[in-house]
């Protein structure tokens, strides 16, 4: 009975190892590499979009500050704001 149990355990472990190795081997096929590259490129493109959106938001906010100062007739000095830490 013990031998049958260990045979079953061995078969199960062997099947899991073969399955894992097959998946890993498929990652190194041309289609697997292409899939991996497309996912990486998609992540990079999304990161760049987020960065560009953040920069645009910052530019819009800064432009509104400048327009508000102009509308109030204040002298707007970027150097003074940079020294005060408002920038």
N, C-alpha and C positions, 0 to 999 in steps of 0.2 A: 504494500500500500504506500509506503514512504517513497519508493522508487517512482511510482506513478505520479505522486504529488510533485516530486522534484522534476520529473519529465515535463509536467504541465507548466511549472514555473519557468523552466529553461526555454520551453517553446514560446511562452508569453514574452519573456525578456528578449529572446532572439527576434521575435516579430517586431517588437518596439524598436530595437536597435536598427533593424533593416529599414523600417519605416522612416526613422530619423535620418539615417544615412542617405536614403533616397531623396528626401526633401532637401538635404544639404547639397547633394550632387546636382539637383535641379537648379539650385541658385547659381551654379557656375556654367550653365548652358547659355548659349547666346540669348535665348528668350528670357531666361532668368536675370541675366545681367541687364538686358534692356529694360525690364520691369523695374529693377532696382534703380537704375539711372533715371528713369522717368519719374519715379517717386521722389528721388532726391532733388531733381530739377524742379518739380512741382513745389516742394517745400521752400526752395531757394526763391522761386518766383513770388510765392506768397509772402515771404519775409521782406523782399524788396518792395512789394506793394504796400505792406504795412509801414515800412520806413518812409516811403514817399508820401503816404497819407499823413503821417505824423509831421513831416516837414511842411506839408501844405497847411496843416492846421496851425502850426507855429507861425508860418508866414501870415496867415489870415489874422491871427490874434495880434501880431505885431503891427500889421497894417491898420487894424482898428484902433490900436493905441495911438498911433501917429495921427490918424484922421481925427480922433477925439481931441487930442492936444491942439491940432490945427484949428478945429472948430471953436475951441474955447479961447483961442488967441494966445496960447502959451508958446513959449519958445521951447521946442523939443530938441534936446541934446542927447544923442545916443551915448556919447562918451560919459556924460554925467550919470545916465542910467546904468551903464556898465559898472561904474565905480560904486554905485549904491547897491548893486546886486539885483536890480529889477530885471535884468536881461536874462 
